[in-house]
């Protein structure tokens, strides 16, 4: 090893590395400064600042302050370079529209129609057996969407010749006074990358905290089989198992990230504690002086189905909870919202419209033999009555909150407010 280090100059491989990257992927590799050997505990080539850029792109896909290439010893005897692992430290990884290769102009010259077709492009090909990214930044942005900066980004990926990989990943995100951290272990099938990816997430530990979150935050685990189609910007989640605080859910989901965005959720829960997942004021309950224009629901088509054996909402122990709802760019329809409370039952279909600056709510509650005292406590009313209540109503109001419901919601048929309806 000492003789090789003395006799072989790692800078001799610079042009070869640049050429191989361009031939295999079309990307342009730039490495600044001299390359030097590092012999313990692994024979490696150390490099300074590097970048990897698609042809014609305005920003590089990857830049890093330091790069380490772990190499095999024996191929060096014949002056050949065999890289077993690439390690990047203090890197910036961009997954944004401006890292894509420049598209040819519409009026660019074309070859003759009878010319031999060129080989199909497979996009970026990652052929390194091992990749490590440490103490780095991941910048992610969809076309026309917001930019997200994932800090403390650490990735360890190992793959075989069939592009079957194992990976571990950890990162954190801070945005709009909210914090998120994730730690992931899983398997990755990259045989059809960049067009398709399949991932088996064996375990994902997460924690959420900050604005519009419960005081204790939300934390839990997730396991799921995920498929991603980059051509259509669609994803599918199967065999989903999620814990969030003391809630446990299973189910599936699919959707599309490209506009118009779409999400379909079908979940079942043995226990769903909404009090530990929601703040006192729901996210859609905006004060009158604020606008709903920035709500993500205005650009999302949503289909939501939830069944919960047991659930808790504002201290009310619910059983057999069923929710079947849709959202079409800000207009939410509650086709089904029903369940049981004690010996009684309830059904509250309706709609919630946030397409205007002020949220408008319209509900048609049907209560049958509901115990009055826990209901009064949930709505923060004096617990001075006992008995049961049954009613049919057609309620409407602005702003979805308990305080607003007590103060100004109206029954459109009888012109009564909700406080009168709650009186036996």
Secondary structure, 3 states (H helix, E strand, C coil): CHHHHHHCCHHHHHHHHHHHHHHHHCCEEEECCCCEEECCCCCEEEECCEEEECCCCCCCCEEEEEEEEEECCHHHHHCCCCEEEEEEEEEEEEECHHHCCCCCCCCCCCCCCCCCCCCCCCCCCCCCCEEEEEEEEEEEECCCCCEEEEEEEEEEEEECCCCEEEEEEEEEEEECCEEEEEEEEEEEECCCCCCEEEEEEEEEEEEEEECCCCCCCEEEEEEEEEEEECCCCEEEEEEEEEEECCEEEEEEEEEECCCCEEEEEEEEEEEEEHHHCCCCCCCCCCCCCCCCCCCHHHHEEEEEEEEEEEEEECCEEEEEEEEEEEEECCEEEEEEEEEEECCEEEEEEEEEECCCCCCEEEEEEEEEEEEHHHHHHHCCCCCCCCCEEEEECCEEEECCCHHHHHHHCEECCCCCEHHHHCCC
